[in-house]
Amino acid sequence: MASQEETFKKLVAHCKEYGFVFPSSEIYDGLAAVYDYGQNGVELKNNIKRYWWDGMTLLHENVVGIDAAIFMHPTTWKASGHVDAFNDPLIDNKDSKKRYRADVLIEDYLAKFDEKIDKECEKAAKRFGESFDREMFVKTNARVVEYAQKRDAVHTRFVNALEANDLAELRQIIIDCEIVCPISGTRNWTEVRQFNLMFSTDMGSTADGATKIYLRPETAQGIFVNYLNVQKTGRMKIPFGICQIGKAFRNEIVARQFIFHMREFEQMEMQFFCRPGEEMKWFEYWKEFRLKWHKALGLGDEKYRFHDHDKLAHYANAATDIEFLMPFGFKEVEGIHSRTDFDLSQHEKYCGKNIKYFDPELNESYTPYVVETSIGVDRMFLSVLCSAYEEEKLEGGDSRVVLHLPAVLAPTKVCIMPLVKKDGLPEKAREIMNELKFDFKCAYDEKDSIGKRYRRQDAVGTPFCVTVDHDTLNDNCVTIRHRDTMAQERVSIDSLAGILRDAVDMKKLLRSI
C-alpha cells in the first residue's frame, strides 16, 4: 500500500511538471479541491470527451446531445429534491479535525473483508492450481467463512441504517467496528450530521430584489426540463436518449485524492427515455455497453468491476457503479441508474404543464421512465493517467518515466524532430509537420540530444516520434520511434500519415466496442 501511495504522489507531481493539472490560482496559494487543466491535460480531457460523445451519438441513432445552461430556475432544484434532501452524512474526528463521509468510512471497512477473502483465494489458487474451485473454497474454508460472516453482519446493519436514515446507528457502527481516523489513528468521533452540498448565489439588479439561484449540482436536470423540446423538435420516438457534457458544482466537505473529489467538476451524462416496464431491459443494456466502452481502451479488464448500491435513492429501482482500481482502491468512475418516472413527474407537478409523451404505437400518453448513465470526466481522466504512468527500468541500469496512454487519447500524437538544427533538417521537419498537422496533433522539438527529446515525449505520452536526419534529404525516409516498445523503424514520409491514422483513429476504437 505504501508503494501505491508513493506512486500516486509521484503521478500528482508529474501532472504539474508536464502541464496536465495545476492547482487553481496557485500564485495565491491555491483554492482547496479546485484544479486547472494545463496544455497537455486539456488535450487529454477533450479526447476523452470526444470518445464518450461519439460513443453515445454516433453508435446510437436514437441518442442526441444538448448543452443546457448552468443557471436554472430555482424551482428546478425544488422539484428535483436537491433543495430539501441533497445531503451527505458527515462525521468529524476530534483529534485530526478532519471530516469524513460516514458511509464511505463503513464501505471502506467492508471492502477490507473482501480484500482479505480475495487474498485467501489467491493463496489457495496457487496451492491447488487448475483444480481450484473458488466458489466451493469460499463456502467451506473456515477463515473465509468467518470473514464473510463478519462482513455480512456489519453490512446488514449498514444497509438498515441507510434505509432508515439513522445517523446515530451509522456512528455506532463506526464505533463498534473500531474504525480509526486515517490521519490521527484515533476513534474520537463526533456525532454524524447531514450537510447540504449545493452552492447558491443571488441574481438580480438590486440586493433587495435578488433571486436566490443555485450552481447546478448535477447536469441531469438540464436534460429533464428540455426533454419535451428535444422530443418535439427532433421528432424523437421512445426509446431515445439525450446526452450532454457540462460542469457541476458541489460544496464537498470531504474533497480529497487530487482530482478524484472536487468542488467544481465535469460530467458526461445521458438520460435514456423508455416505456414504463422496459426500464430494466435498457438498464442492463447500458450497464453492459458502458463497461465495453471502458474496456475498449485497454487499461486492463481486471481493473473494472460492478458495485450494486446498498441503498437506492428513493426514486430509483436499480443502481450500480462501474468501479476502477485506483492506487487507493476500487472507486466509482461511472454510475448507471434506473430513475423511474420520478424526475419528469416532479417537473410536471411543479411547472403545472403537461409534459407526457404520446406514444403513437400504443395510442396513449404516459410519463417515460429514465435510465441514466453518468461518468465523471475528471475521474475518468485520473483513471487513464493512473493506468498509464510507469517508472520503467531499462537495460544498462537506465530508466524512464513513461505514460502508456491509449494512442487515441494521447494529447500529442507525434513529435517531429530534426536530428540537428542545421543542414536543412529543420526545414524538412517543418515541411513534414505542416502536412501532418491538419490530421494529427503534432509537436516540434529541436532542443537537446535526441535521447532527452525522446524522454520528454515519453513523459507526456506521445505515441510516436519522427526523426529527420541527413539521409532523409536523399531517400525521403524518416525514423519513426514507438513509445511503448522504443522500437525504431525506417519508413517513407509518404507512409507516415497511414501509420499514424491506423494507430490513433477514433473510429477504429469505436468499432471495437
Summary of the structure (lengths in Angstrom):
residues: 513
radius of gyration: 26.3
end to end distance: 33.3
largest distance: 79.6
contacts: 1574
relative contact order: 0.11
helix: 43%
strand: 25%
